[in-house]
Amino acid sequence: MGCSSATSKICLTIIGLIFWGAAAALIFLGAYVFHTYKHFDELTSSNLVLAPAGIVIIVGVFLFVLGCLGCVAAFKENKCLLAVLFSMLLIVLTALVAAGVLGYVFKKDLRKSVHDGLQVAIDNYNNKTDVNEDQVDYLQRELTCCGIYNSSDWKKAAQWSKTNPNSVPLSCCTNKHANATTCDTKIYPGNKDIHSEGCLEKLETKFQHFLGYIAGVAVAFAVIMLLGMICTCVLMCRSQEVRYEMLGGPNSGLRV
């Protein structure tokens, strides 16, 4: 067996082991995005983060299978297994590229989507039959923000402003004044009891980070996929070589 074949087997085995670790990392990343995003799913007009995250989780499952297949195919040098491995690597590579492209494309439309979703949620706030109230409260407490651009956005909130003019919900209060008895919820310049920053910038930044992580991971593992495909091709070519056996001893000169 040639040096390049041995090297390819070692590389493919190492890649198989990397795939197992990568599968765990990707599934964790996708699950983390899903877990975090579920608190904001009512506040955006489209699933800008869930689509790439879903692809990453599926790729993680594929990588676990590929890790097993890669190790077996490397040692067996079976053409059928190698062909299946190459095909699956190509599928995963395509999915990773798609996740990276989706992450990049969605970044362009992210701000408008987040703004529109926040506007609808704030307009419907104080409607007890709507889930937007809990979502907005969670968002403002988690991100320490108030309103879309600032606290004055609550003056124009359709439902809230009717019964609470010129004031903000308690979720806008700072941690120091986070209850009804100590927090001044009135809207006026210099009020230190409520958060001065709006939620749009902070929520957009949070989503941008998620999409950036997903795109970065996709690019990193795309390189590993390419290396695995190259090693698989080398082993497939080696397995097609004609191997000669000597008849009548090493000096007989007869080969088959």
C-alpha positions as CSV (number, residue, x, y, z in Angstrom):
1,M,0.0,0.0,0.0
2,G,1.4,3.4,-1.0
3,C,2.3,6.2,1.3
4,S,-0.5,8.4,0.0
5,S,-3.0,5.7,0.6
6,A,-1.8,5.2,4.2
7,T,-1.8,8.9,4.8
8,S,-5.3,9.2,3.4
9,K,-6.5,6.4,5.7
10,I,-5.0,8.2,8.7
11,C,-6.5,11.5,7.7
12,L,-9.9,10.0,7.1
13,T,-9.9,8.2,10.5
14,I,-8.9,11.5,12.2
15,I,-11.6,13.3,10.3
16,G,-14.1,10.7,11.4
17,L,-13.2,11.3,15.0
18,I,-13.4,15.1,14.4
19,F,-16.9,14.5,13.0
20,W,-18.1,13.0,16.2
21,G,-16.9,16.0,18.2
22,A,-18.2,18.4,15.6
23,A,-21.6,16.7,15.6
24,A,-21.9,17.3,19.4
25,A,-20.8,20.9,18.9
26,L,-23.2,21.7,16.0
27,I,-26.2,20.1,17.7
28,F,-25.4,22.1,20.9
29,L,-25.1,25.3,18.9
30,G,-28.4,24.7,17.0
31,A,-30.2,23.7,20.2
32,Y,-28.9,26.8,22.0
33,V,-30.2,29.1,19.2
34,F,-33.6,27.4,19.3
35,H,-33.7,27.6,23.1
36,T,-32.8,31.3,23.1
37,Y,-34.9,32.3,20.1
38,K,-38.1,30.8,21.5
39,H,-38.4,33.7,23.8
40,F,-38.4,36.1,20.8
41,D,-40.3,34.1,18.2
42,E,-43.4,36.4,18.5
43,L,-41.3,39.5,18.1
44,T,-40.0,39.0,14.5
45,S,-42.0,38.6,11.3
46,S,-40.0,35.7,10.0
47,N,-37.8,32.8,11.3
48,L,-34.5,34.5,10.4
49,V,-32.5,32.5,12.9
50,L,-34.3,29.2,13.0
51,A,-33.7,28.3,9.4
52,P,-29.9,28.3,9.5
53,A,-30.0,26.8,13.0
54,G,-32.2,24.0,11.8
55,I,-29.8,23.2,9.0
56,V,-26.9,23.2,11.4
57,I,-28.6,20.6,13.7
58,I,-29.4,18.3,10.7
59,V,-25.8,18.6,9.6
60,G,-24.7,17.7,13.2
61,V,-26.7,14.5,13.0
62,F,-25.2,13.7,9.6
63,L,-21.7,14.3,10.9
64,F,-22.2,11.7,13.6
65,V,-23.2,9.1,11.0
66,L,-20.3,10.2,8.8
67,G,-17.9,9.8,11.7
68,C,-18.8,6.1,12.0
69,L,-18.9,5.6,8.2
70,G,-15.5,7.4,7.7
71,C,-13.7,5.2,10.2
72,V,-15.1,2.0,8.8
73,A,-14.5,3.0,5.2
74,A,-10.9,4.0,5.9
75,F,-10.0,0.6,7.3
76,K,-12.0,-1.5,4.9
77,E,-11.1,0.4,1.8
78,N,-14.4,-0.8,0.4
79,K,-15.4,1.0,-2.8
80,C,-19.1,0.9,-2.0
81,L,-18.6,2.4,1.5
82,L,-16.2,5.0,0.1
83,A,-18.7,6.0,-2.6
84,V,-21.5,6.4,0.0
85,L,-19.1,8.4,2.2
86,F,-18.2,10.7,-0.6
87,S,-21.9,11.3,-1.5
88,M,-22.8,12.1,2.1
89,L,-19.9,14.4,2.4
90,L,-21.0,16.2,-0.7
91,I,-24.6,16.5,0.7
92,V,-23.3,17.9,4.0
93,L,-21.0,20.3,2.3
94,T,-24.0,21.6,0.2
95,A,-26.1,22.0,3.4
96,L,-23.3,23.9,5.2
97,V,-22.9,26.2,2.2
98,A,-26.7,26.8,2.2
99,A,-26.6,27.6,6.0
100,G,-23.8,30.1,5.4
101,V,-25.6,31.7,2.5
102,L,-28.9,31.9,4.4
103,G,-27.1,33.5,7.4
104,Y,-25.6,36.1,5.1
105,V,-28.8,36.8,3.2
106,F,-31.0,37.1,6.3
107,K,-28.6,39.6,7.8
108,K,-29.6,42.1,5.1
109,D,-33.4,41.8,6.0
110,L,-32.9,41.4,9.7
111,R,-33.4,45.0,10.9
112,K,-36.7,45.5,9.1
113,S,-38.1,42.2,10.3
114,V,-37.1,42.9,13.9
115,H,-38.5,46.4,13.8
116,D,-41.9,45.3,12.3
117,G,-42.2,42.5,14.8
118,L,-41.4,44.8,17.7
119,Q,-43.9,47.4,16.5
120,V,-46.7,44.8,16.4
121,A,-45.8,43.4,19.8
122,I,-45.7,46.8,21.5
123,D,-49.0,47.9,19.8
124,N,-50.7,44.8,21.1
125,Y,-49.2,45.1,24.6
126,N,-51.7,45.1,27.4
127,N,-54.1,42.8,25.5
128,K,-54.5,40.0,28.0
129,T,-55.5,37.5,25.3
130,D,-52.2,38.1,23.4
131,V,-48.8,36.4,24.2
132,N,-47.0,39.6,23.2
133,E,-47.1,41.0,26.7
134,D,-45.0,38.2,28.2
135,Q,-42.6,38.3,25.2
136,V,-42.1,42.0,25.4
137,D,-41.6,41.9,29.2
138,Y,-39.0,39.1,28.9
139,L,-37.2,41.0,26.1
140,Q,-37.0,44.3,28.0
141,R,-35.8,42.6,31.2
142,E,-33.3,40.3,29.4
143,L,-31.8,43.0,27.2
144,T,-32.2,45.9,29.6
145,C,-34.0,48.0,27.1
146,C,-37.2,49.9,26.7
147,G,-39.4,50.4,23.6
148,I,-38.2,50.1,20.0
149,Y,-35.8,53.1,19.8
150,N,-36.3,54.5,23.4
151,S,-39.0,54.7,26.1
152,S,-41.0,57.3,24.2
153,D,-42.2,54.6,21.9
154,W,-44.7,53.6,24.6
155,K,-46.5,56.9,24.2
156,K,-47.6,55.6,20.8
157,A,-48.4,52.0,21.8
158,A,-52.0,51.4,20.7
159,Q,-53.3,49.4,23.7
160,W,-50.9,50.5,26.4
161,S,-51.2,54.3,25.9
162,K,-55.0,54.2,26.3
163,T,-54.8,53.2,30.0
164,N,-51.3,54.2,30.9
165,P,-50.5,57.5,29.2
166,N,-47.0,58.9,29.3
167,S,-45.6,55.8,31.2
168,V,-43.8,52.5,30.5
169,P,-44.4,48.9,31.7
170,L,-42.5,47.8,34.8
171,S,-40.2,45.6,32.6
172,C,-38.6,48.9,31.5
173,C,-37.4,49.5,35.1
174,T,-33.7,49.0,36.0
175,N,-32.8,46.3,38.4
176,K,-32.5,48.8,41.2
177,H,-36.1,49.9,40.7
178,A,-37.8,46.8,39.4
179,N,-41.0,46.9,41.4
180,A,-44.1,49.0,41.5
181,T,-43.4,50.8,44.8
182,T,-39.9,52.2,43.9
183,C,-39.9,52.5,40.1
184,D,-40.9,55.8,38.5
185,T,-42.4,54.6,35.2
186,K,-43.2,58.1,33.9
187,I,-41.6,59.1,30.6
188,Y,-39.5,62.2,30.9
189,P,-35.9,63.2,30.1
190,G,-33.4,62.0,32.6
191,N,-35.5,59.4,34.3
192,K,-32.9,57.0,35.8
193,D,-35.4,54.5,36.9
194,I,-36.1,53.1,33.4
195,H,-33.8,51.9,30.7
196,S,-32.8,54.6,28.2
197,E,-31.8,52.4,25.3
198,G,-34.3,50.9,22.8
199,C,-34.6,47.1,22.1
200,L,-34.2,47.3,18.3
201,E,-30.4,47.7,18.3
202,K,-29.9,45.1,21.0
203,L,-32.1,42.5,19.6
204,E,-30.7,43.0,16.1
205,T,-27.2,42.6,17.5
206,K,-28.1,39.4,19.3
207,F,-29.5,37.9,16.1
208,Q,-26.5,39.1,14.2
209,H,-24.2,37.3,16.6
210,F,-26.3,34.1,16.2
211,L,-26.1,34.2,12.4
212,G,-22.4,35.1,12.6
213,Y,-21.7,32.0,14.7
214,I,-23.6,29.8,12.4
215,A,-22.0,31.2,9.3
216,G,-18.5,30.8,10.8
217,V,-19.1,27.3,11.9
218,A,-20.4,26.4,8.5
219,V,-17.3,27.7,6.7
220,A,-14.9,26.0,9.1
221,F,-16.6,22.6,8.6
222,A,-16.9,23.1,4.9
223,V,-13.1,23.0,4.8
224,I,-13.1,19.7,6.7
225,M,-15.7,18.3,4.3
226,L,-13.4,19.1,1.4
227,L,-10.4,17.5,3.0
228,G,-12.5,14.4,3.7
229,M,-13.7,14.2,0.1
230,I,-10.1,14.4,-1.2
231,C,-9.0,11.6,1.1
232,T,-12.0,9.5,0.0
233,C,-11.1,10.0,-3.6
234,V,-7.5,8.9,-3.0
235,L,-8.6,5.7,-1.3
236,M,-11.2,5.0,-4.0
237,C,-8.5,5.4,-6.7
238,R,-6.1,3.2,-4.8
239,S,-8.7,0.5,-4.3
240,Q,-9.0,0.2,-8.1
241,E,-5.3,-0.5,-8.7
242,V,-4.4,-4.0,-10.0
243,R,-2.4,-5.9,-7.3
244,Y,0.0,-8.5,-8.6
245,E,0.9,-11.8,-6.8
246,M,4.1,-13.6,-7.5
247,L,3.9,-17.3,-8.6
248,G,6.7,-19.8,-8.1
249,G,8.7,-17.6,-5.7
250,P,10.1,-14.1,-5.9
251,N,12.6,-15.0,-8.7
252,S,10.3,-16.9,-11.0
253,G,9.3,-13.9,-13.0
254,L,5.7,-15.0,-13.2
255,R,2.9,-12.6,-12.2
256,V,-0.9,-12.6,-12.3
